[in-house]
Amino acid sequence: MGILNVTPDSFSDGGQFIDVPIAMARAQEMIRDGAEIIDVGGESTRPGAEEVSVAEEMRRVLPVIKRLRAETKAVISIDTQKVEVAQAALESGAQIVNDIAANREDDAMWQLVAKMGAGYVAMHMQGTPQTMQANPHYADVVAEVNEFFRERLTRMAAAGVSPEQIALDVGIGFGKKLEHNLQLLAGLRQFTQQGRPLLLGVSRKSFMKTLLGLEVDDRLSAALACTVDAVGQGTNIIRTHDVAETTRAIRMAEAIQQRR
Ligand code: YH5
């Protein structure tokens, strides 16, 4: 899964211009490099990031989704927390909702996923993007995230979403300290017990700075180490900014794995 952030180009007039051709070129490059899914996001989910309106998020992502649908064979996922944006994206050609707010209380997003027959990534997060890193706490992070997955699969089934539509994601960095991230990475195999595909996002994340002192541009090798280990534990989808390198790492790890 290649990450396609669609946010205004700060070098153009007033910082409001969405450069669709540049986004398309980036997507095409990731597809050439081996991406099978393009994850289109118009909202920053980093801790403390400012909120984006429904209209603004749609203005950013919909033109790109429509062109991706028309011009490529890639599966398109929409990275959004907003039901209205997810609906418009699915109607414009996206097939998967990547929902970092799968810890939501209301079931409107799942009703939509059920109605549209879409895929859905259920990501674990403790708290909200604004508050999640204040003081994350778990007695047993692996057990608690696994319980969250069980509970969400049940609640989503009640909303009409079949398990076959759902992939699970432990949500590295979302309400987790370094130790929690490492325990989740060490315990990935346990989440495969749910019988659903596992997705992992470690690309460029700051736990690699906490552990190894790496600045954002120097984190690729550490992310690839996580990727190879995660694939060895049965992880199915890797969300990454660095598709070429990640594809090679996965293909090599799989070639070895197949001979065990
Ligand atoms: C994820 O894990 N993550 S957005 C801070 C960084 C670097 C990267 C420089 N959306 C996930 O990628 N969706 C995001 O520091 C996601 N799983 C799923 N399913 C955060 C991100 C990032 C944040």
Boltz pocket constraint, residues with backbone or C-beta under 6 A from the ligand:
constraints:
  - pocket:
      binder: B
      contacts: [[A, 45], [A, 46], [A, 79], [A, 98], [A, 99], [A, 100], [A, 121], [A, 123], [A, 169], [A, 171], [A, 172], [A, 199], [A, 200], [A, 201], [A, 202], [A, 203], [A, 204], [A, 205], [A, 206], [A, 216], [A, 239]]
      max_distance: 6.0
